[in-house]
Amino acid sequence: MPFTDLSRINVRGGDGGAGCMSFRREAFVPKGGPDGGDGGHGGNVVVEADAQLSSLIDYRYKHHFRAERGTHGQGARRHGKSGEDLVLKVPLGTVVRELDPDTMEPLYQIADLTQPGERVIVAPGGVGGLGNIHFVTSVRRAPAFAQKGEPAQDHWIELEMKLMADAALVGLPSVGKSSIIARISAARPKIADYPFTTLVPNLGVARTTDGRSFVAADVPGLIEGASEGKGLGHEFLRHIERTALILHVVDVTGGFEGRDAVEDYHTINAELASYAEELATRPQIVVANKCDMPGTEYAVAALREVAEADGHGFFAVSAVTGEGLDSLVNACATRVAELRSELEATDPTREQSEYWERLRQRRERQTTISREERHVWRVSGAAVERMVIQTDWDNDEAVLYLQHRFARTGLDQQLANAGCVTGDEIRILGYAFTYEGADAPDEYAELRDDEDGEDA
């Protein structure tokens, strides 16, 4: 199956159903009052981590995903049905980012899904409109308006899979990384005597004789300039970011080119540091491979001296004969266990799905006010835009109620604090309003005691 670790997809939640404006009509009940039902909420598009997946191949050819819409409310207090959520499964270790619709560059991170079943809403469904039964108060006995359903917004997101491994084998091409992971685990990567045999990462579980285990990743070979994108540098380097331990494999024979082992060691470390400074301080074990070959004693000794001077563990091994591999696996298992303990001590357990949802709701509540011209202001934000979208602009009573909501939510005061003065034009989406001041009379002020929970 093809390996895909980066995908861009367009997602959209379902539209919300419209609320119903209706009045009870039946024999012998001349004034039955409002009975319009609420519109159903649109379904959400949800991204969920699945331990059974190993790539983003499902999103290689299909790029547009839509959730089900909510149905409209009806009379007799019949509420519309909410749309079904659309769940998109991704591998563990997938980072979800919001993309700029114009440049398609990442704007911010939405979530980082590392646990099985962890999920995040990436495209919320539109909110269903309220029926006119919600707008009854002591002085407004027959509200002749209801809310429209909120249309969902489509946008682009980026899915990036980063391998979830405890240890990553890194090094130049053809140093024997694939041969090592094949010897220490059940992984069966392609092995050949030419550079760049490995084009996608391989995962394998290495086990010690006493039952300890860790996940190792064979990362495709890096070259000088990888941190600048040469070769497939960025594609490969990103898979090292999550690993707790780096196994730096060096070919002490120098390969076909007769390279110097110490220079190779410095080359790869320089690329790691250039890509991300944090990688320069990541725990590292240096692995001198092919030490069974004659004439490698000097290279092994020189590499050992440099590695130990840098504070790294050192092992001389042979992927062909198996020499030194048992000791290497034991040392890796011990170091991985220590790093796991440190991580558990510093990263308290929390319900990640709830955490990502709180972040999303916080972004949705944010309101931005900016000056477009001297006396023209632009207001943006999901919550305030939803109020405008759900208003029936052909109904004067609904428009008056919108102005009341602006005052109640504090928008008028926020505009005043930003420098807006009476008479300025306020733009929200494609609509324009005239600002009357934070202290302007509110025709609905007497209703506030009756509607305390209405906008919760």
Order of alpha helices (4+ residues) and beta strands (2+ residues): beta-beta-beta-beta-beta-beta-beta-beta-beta-alpha-beta-beta-alpha-beta-alpha-alpha-beta-alpha-beta-alpha-alpha-beta-beta-alpha-alpha-alpha-beta-beta
